Amino acid sequence: MGSNNELYQQILGLSLPWKVVDVRLEVEGQAVHISLDHDSESRFNCSKCEREYGCYDHALGRTWRHLNTCQFQTLVHASVPRVRC
């Protein structure tokens, strides 16, 4: 993991299974883009029954706005894992 990835891992307070895999600075658009991912063996809780399952695929990628990094917008990108309950 690069130093920017480690920095944003700490800033966002991420814990396993999530990890920062890329940080990209867009100077003209004044934005920091942070991409998240997880290991393929990661397990997630069903939103209805709370039981833990392996991921079978992902919903379309999403983007969330986080607090600014200095004057730059901070945008977090990830594909949400889905489980079969």
Secondary structure, 3 states (H helix, E strand, C coil): CCHHHHHHHHHHCCCCCCEEEEEEEECCCCEEEEEEECCCCCEEECCCCCCEEEEEEEEEEEEEEEEEECCEEEEEEEEEEEECC
